[in-house]
C-alpha cells in the first residue's frame, strides 16, 4: 500500500526544522574553524620582556621601573623564538644615546649578555618577536644612578684624629726648654757681664783711678 503524502502543514514544519538544523551546523563549523586561527595567529604572544636591576635574580619575573645598571630578561616565549629590542630616550631626542639588540630564546626564556648602562633619564623599551607583525610592545622606565648624600650633609670626624685648633707657634706643641739650653743661656749672660766690667776698668785707668 503506497504511503500517503504528508499534509502540507507537516511538510512546512519539517522544512523549517531542517533549515534551523543546517543553520546551527553552519555556525558551529564557523566557530570550530575560527578557534584554531585565533589560537595560533600570534605564537608566543604570552611572552614578555622585563627590565631587571643588576641585583635582581634572572628568574624573578617582576619588572624594575627604576634602575642604574640593568639587563633585559625574557619569559614565556615559544621555544626557538627571537626578540629584537630598542631602548630610546623618552621623550625622543636627536643625537641622544640608544641601545639595540636581539634576544635568542632557544628555551623560551633568556637575558641580555652583561649589564646595560645609560645616562640618567627616562627611557622606553620597545620589543618585537623576530618576523612578527605590528608595532611591538613597550615599557617605560627610569635610569637613576645618583647616590643619596649622607644624613647631616657633613663628613664625620676621623676616629683618633686631632680635635680643636692648631696650637700657636706655627704648628707643633710647645716644649719646656732643656737643661742644656738654660745652662748655655746663663753662660752667655755671665760672659756678657764680665766683658762689660772689664771694659769699664780699661776706661778708668788713664785717669789715674785705682
N, CA and C atoms as an extended XYZ file, in Angstrom:
630
Properties=species:S:1:pos:R:3:atomname:S:1:resname:S:1:resid:I:1 pbc="F F F"
N         0.872       -1.187        0.000 N   UNK     1
C         0.000        0.000        0.000 CA  UNK     1
C         0.893        1.216        0.000 C   UNK     1
N         0.770        2.111       -0.972 N   UNK     2
C         1.650        3.280       -1.034 CA  UNK     2
C         1.401        4.211        0.137 C   UNK     2
N         2.561        4.819        0.587 N   UNK     3
C         2.446        5.747        1.727 CA  UNK     3
C         1.725        7.000        1.291 C   UNK     3
N         0.885        7.452        2.176 N   UNK     4
C         0.136        8.664        1.871 CA  UNK     4
C         1.035        9.882        2.059 C   UNK     4
N         0.894       10.850        1.200 N   UNK     5
C         1.737       12.057        1.335 CA  UNK     5
C         1.421       12.804        2.619 C   UNK     5
N         2.495       13.493        3.149 N   UNK     6
C         2.302       14.269        4.380 CA  UNK     6
C         1.443       15.491        4.098 C   UNK     6
N         0.685       15.847        5.091 N   UNK     7
C        -0.095       17.071        4.905 CA  UNK     7
C         0.826       18.264        4.663 C   UNK     7
N         0.259       19.299        4.039 N   UNK     8
C         1.063       20.480        3.723 CA  UNK     8
C         1.654       21.114        4.971 C   UNK     8
N         0.902       21.133        6.052 N   UNK     9
C         1.397       21.744        7.298 CA  UNK     9
C         2.583       20.985        7.837 C   UNK     9
N         2.519       19.645        7.786 N   UNK    10
C         3.630       18.834        8.294 CA  UNK    10
C         4.868       19.030        7.448 C   UNK    10
N         4.674       19.129        6.115 N   UNK    11
C         5.838       19.328        5.250 CA  UNK    11
C         6.511       20.665        5.542 C   UNK    11
N         5.761       21.692        5.784 N   UNK    12
C         6.326       23.013        6.081 CA  UNK    12
C         7.101       22.992        7.392 C   UNK    12
N         6.513       22.268        8.395 N   UNK    13
C         7.193       22.182        9.693 CA  UNK    13
C         8.516       21.444        9.550 C   UNK    13
N         8.531       20.370        8.776 N   UNK    14
C         9.758       19.597        8.574 CA  UNK    14
C        10.819       20.433        7.866 C   UNK    14
N        10.410       21.228        6.891 N   UNK    15
C        11.353       22.079        6.160 CA  UNK    15
C        11.980       23.117        7.083 C   UNK    15
N        11.136       23.694        7.946 N   UNK    16
C        11.672       24.707        8.871 CA  UNK    16
C        12.656       24.082        9.836 C   UNK    16
N        12.355       22.879       10.330 N   UNK    17
C        13.255       22.198       11.264 CA  UNK    17
C        14.586       21.881       10.602 C   UNK    17
N        14.551       21.429        9.356 N   UNK    18
C        15.787       21.123        8.643 CA  UNK    18
C        16.627       22.360        8.406 C   UNK    18
N        15.995       23.473        8.073 N   UNK    19
C        16.738       24.721        7.845 CA  UNK    19
C        17.407       25.203        9.121 C   UNK    19
N        16.680       25.083       10.241 N   UNK    20
C        17.261       25.501       11.520 CA  UNK    20
C        18.459       24.646       11.878 C   UNK    20
N        18.346       23.335       11.603 N   UNK    21
C        19.464       22.440       11.908 CA  UNK    21
C        20.675       22.771       11.061 C   UNK    21
N        20.449       23.068        9.779 N   UNK    22
C        21.559       23.435        8.902 CA  UNK    22
C        22.225       24.730        9.358 C   UNK    22
N        21.411       25.689        9.797 N   UNK    23
C        21.969       26.950       10.293 CA  UNK    23
C        22.834       26.724       11.517 C   UNK    23
N        22.363       25.871       12.445 N   UNK    24
C        23.132       25.568       13.657 CA  UNK    24
C        24.451       24.909       13.314 C   UNK    24
N        24.430       23.959       12.380 N   UNK    25
C        25.662       23.282       11.979 CA  UNK    25
C        26.636       24.248       11.321 C   UNK    25
N        26.105       25.170       10.536 N   UNK    26
C        26.973       26.143        9.872 CA  UNK    26
C        27.666       27.043       10.883 C   UNK    26
N        26.913       27.512       11.882 N   UNK    27
C        27.508       28.361       12.918 CA  UNK    27
C        28.547       27.606       13.717 C   UNK    27
N        28.255       26.342       14.045 N   UNK    28
C        29.210       25.540       14.807 CA  UNK    28
C        30.491       25.329       14.018 C   UNK    28
N        30.347       25.086       12.695 N   UNK    29
C        31.532       24.901       11.868 CA  UNK    29
C        32.376       26.149       11.802 C   UNK    29
N        31.729       27.305       11.705 N   UNK    30
C        32.472       28.570       11.686 CA  UNK    30
C        33.246       28.777       12.974 C   UNK    30
N        32.625       28.444       14.107 N   UNK    31
C        33.298       28.597       15.398 CA  UNK    31
C        34.494       27.674       15.502 C   UNK    31
N        34.329       26.433       15.022 N   UNK    32
C        35.434       25.476       15.092 CA  UNK    32
C        36.592       25.889       14.200 C   UNK    32
N        36.261       26.433       13.032 N   UNK    33
C        37.319       26.881       12.135 CA  UNK    33
C        38.016       28.133       12.655 C   UNK    33
N        37.282       28.998       13.346 N   UNK    34
C        37.866       30.241       13.843 CA  UNK    34
C        38.711       30.056       15.070 C   UNK    34
N        38.421       29.052       15.894 N   UNK    35
C        39.156       28.861       17.143 CA  UNK    35
C        40.624       28.571       16.916 C   UNK    35
N        41.004       27.628       16.043 N   UNK    36
C        42.428       27.389       15.825 CA  UNK    36
C        43.140       28.598       15.260 C   UNK    36
N        42.455       29.360       14.395 N   UNK    37
C        43.087       30.544       13.825 CA  UNK    37
C        43.429       31.545       14.904 C   UNK    37
N        42.509       31.735       15.857 N   UNK    38
C        42.778       32.674       16.937 CA  UNK    38
C        43.876       32.166       17.845 C   UNK    38
N        43.911       30.832       18.052 N   UNK    39
C        44.895       30.274       18.972 CA  UNK    39
C        46.301       30.342       18.414 C   UNK    39
N        46.463       30.200       17.095 N   UNK    40
C        47.788       30.138       16.500 CA  UNK    40
C        48.145       31.368       15.676 C   UNK    40
N        47.315       32.397       15.719 N   UNK    41
C        47.604       33.591       14.931 CA  UNK    41
C        48.820       34.328       15.458 C   UNK    41
N        49.043       34.325       16.771 N   UNK    42
C        50.149       35.078       17.364 CA  UNK    42
C        50.943       34.173       18.285 C   UNK    42
N        51.814       33.323       17.731 N   UNK    43
C        52.613       32.439       18.588 CA  UNK    43
C        53.525       33.244       19.497 C   UNK    43
N        53.639       32.792       20.754 N   UNK    44
C        54.490       33.491       21.704 CA  UNK    44
C        53.916       34.788       22.216 C   UNK    44
N        52.620       35.012       21.973 N   UNK    45
C        52.019       36.282       22.363 CA  UNK    45
C        51.998       36.464       23.875 C   UNK    45
N        52.120       35.375       24.617 N   UNK    46
C        52.137       35.482       26.075 CA  UNK    46
C        53.503       35.896       26.611 C   UNK    46
N        54.523       35.941       25.754 N   UNK    47
C        55.864       36.290       26.204 CA  UNK    47
C        55.969       37.745       26.626 C   UNK    47
N        56.959       38.021       27.457 N   UNK    48
C        57.167       39.386       27.940 CA  UNK    48
C        58.653       39.604       28.204 C   UNK    48
N        59.086       40.852       28.076 N   UNK    49
C        60.469       41.244       28.354 CA  UNK    49
C        60.450       42.185       29.551 C   UNK    49
N        61.231       41.859       30.577 N   UNK    50
C        61.256       42.647       31.806 CA  UNK    50
C        62.601       43.372       31.939 C   UNK    50
N        62.559       44.513       32.633 N   UNK    51
C        63.767       45.272       32.953 CA  UNK    51
C        64.193       44.884       34.357 C   UNK    51
N        65.419       44.406       34.497 N   UNK    52
C        65.933       43.949       35.780 CA  UNK    52
C        67.121       44.796       36.214 C   UNK    52
N        67.108       45.240       37.471 N   UNK    53
C        68.298       45.871       38.043 CA  UNK    53
C        69.411       44.840       38.135 C   UNK    53
N        70.655       45.316       38.248 N   UNK    54
C        71.792       44.385       38.245 CA  UNK    54
C        71.751       43.413       39.412 C   UNK    54
N        71.006       43.742       40.477 N   UNK    55
C        70.929       42.866       41.646 CA  UNK    55
C        69.711       41.940       41.621 C   UNK    55
N        68.854       42.037       40.603 N   UNK    56
C        67.644       41.217       40.530 CA  UNK    56
C        67.969       39.846       39.942 C   UNK    56
N        67.535       38.746       40.580 N   UNK    57
C        67.790       37.407       40.026 CA  UNK    57
C        67.136       37.241       38.656 C   UNK    57
N        67.755       36.447       37.804 N   UNK    58
C        67.238       36.246       36.447 CA  UNK    58
C        65.844       35.620       36.446 C   UNK    58
N        65.575       34.721       37.382 N   UNK    59
C        64.291       34.017       37.393 CA  UNK    59
C        63.147       34.871       37.930 C   UNK    59
N        63.440       36.029       38.502 N   UNK    60
C        62.411       36.910       39.051 CA  UNK    60
C        61.663       37.573       37.893 C   UNK    60
N        60.351       37.363       37.809 N   UNK    61
C        59.573       37.892       36.693 CA  UNK    61
C        58.967       39.260       36.978 C   UNK    61
N        59.388       39.891       38.060 N   UNK    62
C        58.940       41.257       38.312 CA  UNK    62
C        59.736       42.233       37.448 C   UNK    62
N        59.132       43.383       37.157 N   UNK    63
C        59.778       44.428       36.371 CA  UNK    63
C        60.267       45.530       37.301 C   UNK    63
N        61.480       46.045       37.060 N   UNK    64
C        62.041       47.127       37.875 CA  UNK    64
C        61.947       48.436       37.098 C   UNK    64
N        61.042       49.348       37.473 N   UNK    65
C        60.866       50.585       36.707 CA  UNK    65
C        61.938       51.633       36.963 C   UNK    65
N        62.789       51.439       37.985 N   UNK    66
C        63.861       52.395       38.287 CA  UNK    66
C        65.147       51.615       38.536 C   UNK    66
N        66.172       51.895       37.736 N   UNK    67
C        67.409       51.118       37.789 CA  UNK    67
C        68.601       52.047       37.602 C   UNK    67
N        69.804       51.477       37.810 N   UNK    68
C        71.049       52.135       37.424 CA  UNK    68
C        71.645       51.267       36.313 C   UNK    68
N        72.511       50.343       36.646 N   UNK    69
C        72.904       49.332       35.665 CA  UNK    69
C        71.815       48.257       35.621 C   UNK    69
N        71.567       47.694       34.443 N   UNK    70
C        70.426       46.788       34.307 CA  UNK    70
C        70.669       45.791       33.180 C   UNK    70
N        69.730       44.844       33.047 N   UNK    71
C        69.730       43.905       31.925 CA  UNK    71
C        68.287       43.576       31.569 C   UNK    71
N        68.069       42.970       30.409 N   UNK    72
C        66.734       42.584       29.964 CA  UNK    72
C        66.559       41.084       30.116 C   UNK    72
N        65.391       40.664       30.607 N   UNK    73
C        65.081       39.244       30.799 CA  UNK    73
C        63.759       38.931       30.099 C   UNK    73
N        63.748       37.863       29.300 N   UNK    74
C        62.559       37.467       28.535 CA  UNK    74
C        61.967       36.191       29.120 C   UNK    74
N        60.619       36.130       29.170 N   UNK    75
C        59.916       34.992       29.764 CA  UNK    75
C        58.738       34.575       28.885 C   UNK    75
N        58.405       33.267       28.958 N   UNK    76
C        57.157       32.705       28.422 CA  UNK    76
C        57.016       32.806       26.898 C   UNK    76
N        58.113       32.833       26.177 N   UNK    77
C        58.041       32.786       24.722 CA  UNK    77
C        58.055       31.333       24.255 C   UNK    77
N        57.709       31.128       22.988 N   UNK    78
C        57.803       29.788       22.407 CA  UNK    78
C        59.270       29.417       22.210 C   UNK    78
N        59.556       28.145       22.267 N   UNK    79
C        60.930       27.673       22.079 CA  UNK    79
C        61.442       28.062       20.688 C   UNK    79
N        62.667       28.525       20.669 N   UNK    80
C        63.290       28.872       19.399 CA  UNK    80
C        62.950       30.241       18.865 C   UNK    80
N        62.127       30.993       19.562 N   UNK    81
C        61.794       32.331       19.097 CA  UNK    81
C        62.937       33.297       19.380 C   UNK    81
N        62.877       34.453       18.731 N   UNK    82
C        63.830       35.524       18.977 CA  UNK    82
C        63.097       36.840       19.154 C   UNK    82
N        63.735       37.774       19.839 N   UNK    83
C        63.129       39.076       20.111 CA  UNK    83
C        64.134       40.165       19.752 C   UNK    83
N        63.706       41.155       18.988 N   UNK    84
C        64.512       42.348       18.748 CA  UNK    84
C        64.032       43.454       19.687 C   UNK    84
N        64.965       44.269       20.177 N   UNK    85
C        64.594       45.318       21.125 CA  UNK    85
C        65.402       46.582       20.867 C   UNK    85
N        64.834       47.709       21.286 N   UNK    86
C        65.496       49.003       21.210 CA  UNK    86
C        65.091       49.823       22.424 C   UNK    86
N        66.044       50.560       22.979 N   UNK    87
C        65.788       51.452       24.120 CA  UNK    87
C        66.101       52.874       23.669 C   UNK    87
N        65.112       53.771       23.794 N   UNK    88
C        65.247       55.150       23.340 CA  UNK    88
C        64.856       56.103       24.465 C   UNK    88
N        65.420       57.335       24.467 N   UNK    89
C        65.017       58.328       25.475 CA  UNK    89
C        63.538       58.659       25.332 C   UNK    89
N        62.948       59.033       26.414 N   UNK    90
C        61.534       59.389       26.444 CA  UNK    90
C        61.379       60.740       27.142 C   UNK    90
N        60.999       61.808       26.430 N   UNK    91
C        60.671       61.847       25.003 CA  UNK    91
C        61.914       61.719       24.127 C   UNK    91
N        61.708       61.389       22.863 N   UNK    92
C        62.821       61.167       21.941 CA  UNK    92
C        63.612       62.458       21.737 C   UNK    92
N        64.946       62.323       21.707 N   UNK    93
C        65.840       63.461       21.494 CA  UNK    93
C        66.858       63.090       20.424 C   UNK    93
N        67.060       63.993       19.485 N   UNK    94
C        68.005       63.721       18.404 CA  UNK    94
C        69.430       63.670       18.955 C   UNK    94
N        70.174       62.653       18.550 N   UNK    95
C        71.561       62.527       18.972 CA  UNK    95
C        71.746       61.950       20.361 C   UNK    95
N        70.678       61.559       21.028 N   UNK    96
C        70.799       61.004       22.374 CA  UNK    96
C        71.126       59.519       22.305 C   UNK    96
N        71.546       58.965       23.446 N   UNK    97
C        72.003       57.576       23.496 CA  UNK    97
C        70.830       56.612       23.337 C   UNK    97
N        71.028       55.583       22.517 N   UNK    98
C        70.058       54.499       22.362 CA  UNK    98
C        70.789       53.164       22.400 C   UNK    98
N        70.062       52.110       22.730 N   UNK    99
C        70.613       50.758       22.743 CA  UNK    99
C        69.702       49.853       21.925 C   UNK    99
N        70.281       48.920       21.172 N   UNK   100
C        69.506       47.953       20.403 CA  UNK   100
C        70.154       46.582       20.520 C   UNK   100
N        69.366       45.543       20.259 N   UNK   101
C        69.920       44.195       20.315 CA  UNK   101
C        68.875       43.152       19.983 C   UNK   101
N        69.283       41.895       20.071 N   UNK   102
C        68.410       40.753       19.801 CA  UNK   102
C        68.580       39.714       20.896 C   UNK   102
N        67.476       39.127       21.322 N   UNK   103
C        67.492       38.050       22.309 CA  UNK   103
C        67.158       36.736       21.617 C   UNK   103
N        68.066       35.770       21.646 N   UNK   104
C        67.784       34.421       21.150 CA  UNK   104
C        67.217       33.593       22.299 C   UNK   104
N        66.096       32.925       22.059 N   UNK   105
C        65.370       32.231       23.127 CA  UNK   105
C        65.153       30.766       22.759 C   UNK   105
N        66.193       29.942       22.779 N   UNK   106
C        66.029       28.526       22.417 CA  UNK   106
C        65.092       27.771       23.349 C   UNK   106
N        64.996       28.199       24.605 N   UNK   107
C        64.104       27.535       25.557 CA  UNK   107
C        62.870       28.373       25.884 C   UNK   107
N        62.715       29.524       25.222 N   UNK   108
C        61.587       30.399       25.511 CA  UNK   108
C        61.894       31.458       26.546 C   UNK   108
N        63.063       31.389       27.187 N   UNK   109
C        63.498       32.403       28.142 CA  UNK   109
C        64.945       32.778       27.830 C   UNK   109
N        65.378       33.928       28.332 N   UNK   110
C        66.752       34.356       28.111 CA  UNK   110
C        66.971       35.761       28.638 C   UNK   110
N        68.212       36.245       28.516 N   UNK   111
C        68.561       37.575       29.002 CA  UNK   111
C        69.680       38.152       28.136 C   UNK   111
N        69.861       39.466       28.249 N   UNK   112
C        70.959       40.106       27.540 CA  UNK   112
C        72.280       39.731       28.197 C   UNK   112
N        73.330       39.698       27.398 N   UNK   113
C        74.656       39.363       27.913 CA  UNK   113
C        75.260       40.590       28.581 C   UNK   113
N        75.735       40.431       29.815 N   UNK   114
C        76.336       41.552       30.521 CA  UNK   114
C        75.296       42.557       30.982 C   UNK   114
N        75.789       43.700       31.483 N   UNK   115
C        74.916       44.747       32.004 CA  UNK   115
C        74.851       45.907       31.022 C   UNK   115
N        73.721       46.601       31.023 N   UNK   116
C        73.497       47.761       30.170 CA  UNK   116
C        73.567       49.022       31.021 C   UNK   116
N        74.014       50.130       30.420 N   UNK   117
C        74.137       51.395       31.149 CA  UNK   117
C        73.758       52.544       30.223 C   UNK   117
N        73.075       53.535       30.790 N   UNK   118
C        72.650       54.721       30.054 CA  UNK   118
C        72.743       55.931       30.975 C   UNK   118
N        72.850       57.151       30.428 N   UNK   119
C        72.802       58.344       31.275 CA  UNK   119
C        71.473       58.427       32.022 C   UNK   119
N        71.484       59.114       33.150 N   UNK   120
C        70.254       59.273       33.925 CA  UNK   120
C        69.159       59.900       33.060 C   UNK   120
N        67.941       59.389       33.213 N   UNK   121
C        66.823       59.931       32.454 CA  UNK   121
C        65.708       58.921       32.282 C   UNK   121
N        64.682       59.317       31.527 N   UNK   122
C        63.519       58.474       31.252 CA  UNK   122
C        63.706       57.790       29.895 C   UNK   122
N        63.377       56.481       29.824 N   UNK   123
C        63.591       55.717       28.595 CA  UNK   123
C        62.385       54.829       28.298 C   UNK   123
N        62.288       54.415       27.021 N   UNK   124
C        61.234       53.490       26.598 CA  UNK   124
C        61.872       52.279       25.919 C   UNK   124
N        61.522       51.091       26.422 N   UNK   125
C        61.936       49.831       25.808 CA  UNK   125
C        60.828       49.353       24.875 C   UNK   125
N        61.177       49.097       23.609 N   UNK   126
C        60.233       48.532       22.645 CA  UNK   126
C        60.803       47.215       22.137 C   UNK   126
N        60.010       46.139       22.191 N   UNK   127
C        60.480       44.836       21.724 CA  UNK   127
C        59.432       44.178       20.840 C   UNK   127
N        59.917       43.309       19.954 N   UNK   128
C        59.036       42.652       18.991 CA  UNK   128
C        59.608       41.283       18.648 C   UNK   128
N        58.713       40.310       18.422 N   UNK   129
C        59.139       38.973       18.017 CA  UNK   129
C        59.763       39.044       16.623 C   UNK   129
N        60.873       38.353       16.436 N   UNK   130
C        61.526       38.327       15.128 CA  UNK   130
C        60.536       37.817       14.078 C   UNK   130
N        60.435       38.541       12.964 N   UNK   131
C        59.495       38.233       11.875 CA  UNK   131
C        58.043       38.396       12.306 C   UNK   131
N        57.826       39.060       13.437 N   UNK   132
C        56.460       39.305       13.879 CA  UNK   132
C        55.871       40.532       13.207 C   UNK   132
N        54.577       40.730       13.381 N   UNK   133
C        53.871       41.858       12.790 CA  UNK   133
C        53.423       42.812       13.897 C   UNK   133
N        53.165       44.049       13.502 N   UNK   134
C        52.703       45.026       14.467 CA  UNK   134
C        53.837       45.903       14.970 C   UNK   134
N        53.472       46.834       15.833 N   UNK   135
C        54.426       47.818       16.344 CA  UNK   135
C        55.219       47.312       17.540 C   UNK   135
N        54.913       46.135       18.050 N   UNK   136
C        55.614       45.611       19.210 CA  UNK   136
C        55.031       46.121       20.520 C   UNK   136
N        55.640       45.697       21.601 N   UNK   137
C        55.209       46.103       22.940 CA  UNK   137
C        56.295       46.973       23.564 C   UNK   137
N        55.918       47.732       24.581 N   UNK   138
C        56.908       48.635       25.166 CA  UNK   138
C        56.707       48.779       26.672 C   UNK   138
N        57.767       49.246       27.315 N   UNK   139
C        57.766       49.572       28.740 CA  UNK   139
C        58.557       50.861       28.930 C   UNK   139
N        58.125       51.694       29.862 N   UNK   140
C        58.829       52.930       30.203 CA  UNK   140
C        59.504       52.732       31.552 C   UNK   140
N        60.758       53.173       31.655 N   UNK   141
C        61.494       53.033       32.912 CA  UNK   141
C        62.446       54.210       33.081 C   UNK   141
N        63.052       54.293       34.249 N   UNK   142
C        63.933       55.416       34.585 CA  UNK   142
C        65.302       54.903       34.992 C   UNK   142
N        66.340       55.563       34.481 N   UNK   143
C        67.717       55.295       34.902 CA  UNK   143
C        68.124       56.399       35.869 C   UNK   143
N        68.517       56.020       37.065 N   UNK   144
C        68.900       56.985       38.106 CA  UNK   144
C        70.060       56.395       38.888 C   UNK   144
N        71.255       56.914       38.633 N   UNK   145
C        72.457       56.407       39.308 CA  UNK   145
C        72.981       57.375       40.353 C   UNK   145
N        72.265       58.464       40.635 N   UNK   146
C        72.724       59.417       41.649 CA  UNK   146
C        72.631       58.779       43.022 C   UNK   146
N        73.684       58.980       43.820 N   UNK   147
C        73.708       58.440       45.171 CA  UNK   147
C        73.188       59.483       46.152 C   UNK   147
N        72.397       59.047       47.120 N   UNK   148
C        71.851       59.940       48.136 CA  UNK   148
C        72.951       60.355       49.099 C   UNK   148
N        73.150       61.693       49.353 N   UNK   149
C        74.201       62.114       50.288 CA  UNK   149
C        73.893       61.655       51.695 C   UNK   149
N        74.915       61.458       52.543 N   UNK   150
C        74.680       61.019       53.919 CA  UNK   150
C        73.908       62.047       54.714 C   UNK   150
N        73.149       61.590       55.710 N   UNK   151
C        72.346       62.481       56.550 CA  UNK   151
C        73.248       63.459       57.277 C   UNK   151
N        72.817       64.735       57.391 N   UNK   152
C        73.608       65.747       58.089 CA  UNK   152
C        74.381       66.631       57.138 C   UNK   152
N        74.727       66.134       55.973 N   UNK   153
C        75.392       66.946       54.977 CA  UNK   153
C        76.817       67.299       55.281 C   UNK   153
N        77.470       66.636       56.227 N   UNK   154
C        78.866       66.934       56.544 CA  UNK   154
C        79.589       65.644       56.803 C   UNK   154
N        80.879       65.672       56.577 N   UNK   155
C        81.688       64.493       56.796 CA  UNK   155
C        81.977       64.314       58.276 C   UNK   155
N        82.031       63.119       58.734 N   UNK   156
C        82.322       62.834       60.128 CA  UNK   156
C        83.790       63.019       60.445 C   UNK   156
N        84.095       63.124       61.730 N   UNK   157
C        85.471       63.267       62.176 CA  UNK   157
C        86.127       61.904       62.154 C   UNK   157
N        87.328       61.839       61.612 N   UNK   158
C        88.042       60.573       61.562 CA  UNK   158
C        88.385       60.121       62.968 C   UNK   158
N        88.075       58.869       63.315 N   UNK   159
C        88.395       58.387       64.668 CA  UNK   159
C        89.881       58.528       64.951 C   UNK   159
N        90.196       59.070       66.143 N   UNK   160
C        91.590       59.214       66.538 CA  UNK   160
C        92.252       60.454       65.975 C   UNK   160
N        91.536       61.252       65.200 N   UNK   161
C        92.124       62.437       64.580 CA  UNK   161
C        92.190       63.573       65.576 C   UNK   161
N        92.925       64.626       65.234 N   UNK   162
C        93.063       65.775       66.141 CA  UNK   162
C        91.771       66.556       66.215 C   UNK   162
N        91.506       67.136       67.364 N   UNK   163
C        90.348       67.981       67.579 CA  UNK   163
C        90.816       69.360       67.989 C   UNK   163
N        89.975       70.379       67.716 N   UNK   164
C        90.325       71.717       68.136 CA  UNK   164
C        91.260       72.390       67.149 C   UNK   164
N        91.702       73.632       67.491 N   UNK   165
C        92.568       74.402       66.618 CA  UNK   165
C        94.012       73.969       66.717 C   UNK   165
N        94.805       74.473       65.762 N   UNK   166
C        96.234       74.182       65.767 CA  UNK   166
C        96.899       75.022       66.829 C   UNK   166
N        97.816       74.481       67.696 N   UNK   167
C        98.482       75.264       68.740 CA  UNK   167
C        99.260       76.414       68.140 C   UNK   167
N        99.339       77.513       68.903 N   UNK   168
C       100.069       78.691       68.450 CA  UNK   168
C       101.541       78.364       68.302 C   UNK   168
N       102.224       79.138       67.413 N   UNK   169
C       103.650       78.926       67.253 CA  UNK   169
C       103.967       78.195       65.980 C   UNK   169
N       103.053       78.135       65.040 N   UNK   170
C       103.360       77.580       63.735 CA  UNK   170
C       103.250       76.096       63.664 C   UNK   170
N       102.523       75.449       64.430 N   UNK   171
C       102.358       74.037       64.222 CA  UNK   171
C       102.767       73.159       65.345 C   UNK   171
N       103.629       72.840       65.959 N   UNK   172
C       103.819       71.833       66.992 CA  UNK   172
C       103.438       72.295       68.346 C   UNK   172
N       103.442       71.369       69.271 N   UNK   173
C       103.128       71.684       70.658 CA  UNK   173
C       104.343       72.330       71.314 C   UNK   173
N       104.093       73.305       72.230 N   UNK   174
C       105.204       73.972       72.929 CA  UNK   174
C       105.879       72.994       73.880 C   UNK   174
N       107.243       73.022       73.940 N   UNK   175
C       108.006       72.146       74.824 CA  UNK   175
C       108.830       72.994       75.787 C   UNK   175
N       108.986       72.578       77.064 N   UNK   176
C       109.816       73.334       78.022 CA  UNK   176
C       111.276       73.273       77.595 C   UNK   176
N       112.051       74.341       77.821 N   UNK   177
C       113.461       74.348       77.428 CA  UNK   177
C       114.230       73.288       78.193 C   UNK   177
N       115.213       72.693       77.558 N   UNK   178
C       116.015       71.656       78.204 CA  UNK   178
C       117.048       72.275       79.122 C   UNK   178
N       117.694       71.444       79.974 N   UNK   179
C       118.703       71.920       80.932 CA  UNK   179
C       119.893       72.496       80.198 C   UNK   179
N       120.302       71.889       79.108 N   UNK   180
C       121.457       72.379       78.368 CA  UNK   180
C       121.185       73.748       77.787 C   UNK   180
N       119.927       73.988       77.353 N   UNK   181
C       119.592       75.292       76.806 CA  UNK   181
C       119.643       76.358       77.876 C   UNK   181
N       119.177       76.044       79.099 N   UNK   182
C       119.224       77.007       80.203 CA  UNK   182
C       120.655       77.311       80.581 C   UNK   182
N       121.496       76.270       80.648 N   UNK   183
C       122.900       76.471       81.014 CA  UNK   183
C       123.630       77.321       80.000 C   UNK   183
N       123.372       77.106       78.737 N   UNK   184
C       124.037       77.898       77.707 CA  UNK   184
C       123.632       79.348       77.801 C   UNK   184
N       122.363       79.609       78.069 N   UNK   185
C       121.909       80.988       78.194 CA  UNK   185
C       122.556       81.665       79.384 C   UNK   185
N       122.690       80.949       80.510 N   UNK   186
C       123.324       81.531       81.703 CA  UNK   186
C       124.783       81.835       81.439 C   UNK   186
N       125.491       80.941       80.745 N   UNK   187
C       126.913       81.164       80.453 CA  UNK   187
C       127.100       82.384       79.584 C   UNK   187
N       126.258       82.537       78.585 N   UNK   188
C       126.356       83.709       77.727 CA  UNK   188
C       126.100       84.988       78.515 C   UNK   188
N       125.181       84.912       79.461 N   UNK   189
C       124.910       86.088       80.281 CA  UNK   189
C       126.112       86.468       81.130 C   UNK   189
N       126.816       85.507       81.735 N   UNK   190
C       127.998       85.791       82.555 CA  UNK   190
C       129.122       86.379       81.723 C   UNK   190
N       129.319       85.834       80.534 N   UNK   191
C       130.373       86.364       79.666 CA  UNK   191
C       130.092       87.810       79.316 C   UNK   191
N       128.830       88.108       79.046 N   UNK   192
C       128.482       89.480       78.705 CA  UNK   192
C       128.739       90.432       79.862 C   UNK   192
N       128.392       90.041       81.077 N   UNK   193
C       128.607       90.906       82.252 CA  UNK   193
C       130.090       91.109       82.500 C   UNK   193
N       130.886       90.049       82.404 N   UNK   194
C       132.334       90.145       82.648 CA  UNK   194
C       132.990       91.077       81.644 C   UNK   194
N       132.608       90.986       80.401 N   UNK   195
C       133.183       91.860       79.378 CA  UNK   195
C       132.854       93.305       79.643 C   UNK   195
N       131.643       93.577       80.116 N   UNK   196
C       131.261       94.953       80.389 CA  UNK   196
C       132.086       95.537       81.537 C   UNK   196
N       132.294       94.759       82.586 N   UNK   197
C       133.089       95.237       83.737 CA  UNK   197
C       134.532       95.486       83.326 C   UNK   197
N       135.099       94.591       82.539 N   UNK   198
C       136.487       94.728       82.107 CA  UNK   198
C       136.650       95.969       81.244 C   UNK   198
N       135.679       96.267       80.398 N   UNK   199
C       135.733       97.449       79.558 CA  UNK   199
C       135.695       98.716       80.400 C   UNK   199
N       134.911       98.739       81.454 N   UNK   200
C       134.838       99.905       82.338 CA  UNK   200
C       136.161      100.134       83.042 C   UNK   200
N       136.830       99.082       83.447 N   UNK   201
C       138.123       99.231       84.133 CA  UNK   201
C       139.169       99.812       83.195 C   UNK   201
N       139.181       99.389       81.952 N   UNK   202
C       140.160       99.915       80.994 CA  UNK   202
C       139.951      101.399       80.750 C   UNK   202
N       138.737      101.861       80.758 N   UNK   203
C       138.475      103.278       80.524 CA  UNK   203
C       138.885      104.121       81.712 C   UNK   203
N       138.893      103.598       82.930 N   UNK   204
C       139.207      104.389       84.113 CA  UNK   204
C       140.699      104.464       84.368 C   UNK   204
N       141.534      103.560       83.880 N   UNK   205
C       142.960      103.560       84.193 CA  UNK   205
C       143.690      104.801       83.684 C   UNK   205
N       143.501      105.330       82.523 N   UNK   206
C       144.233      106.535       82.097 CA  UNK   206
C       143.957      107.726       82.993 C   UNK   206
N       142.855      107.764       83.675 N   UNK   207
C       142.546      108.904       84.538 CA  UNK   207
C       143.220      108.799       85.885 C   UNK   207
N       143.962      107.699       86.099 N   UNK   208
C       144.635      107.533       87.388 CA  UNK   208
C       143.783      106.939       88.439 C   UNK   208
N       142.657      106.441       88.049 N   UNK   209
C       141.800      105.815       89.069 CA  UNK   209
C       142.359      104.475       89.437 C   UNK   209
N       142.151      104.083       90.727 N   UNK   210
C       142.679      102.804       91.190 CA  UNK   210
C       141.905      101.684       90.600 C   UNK   210
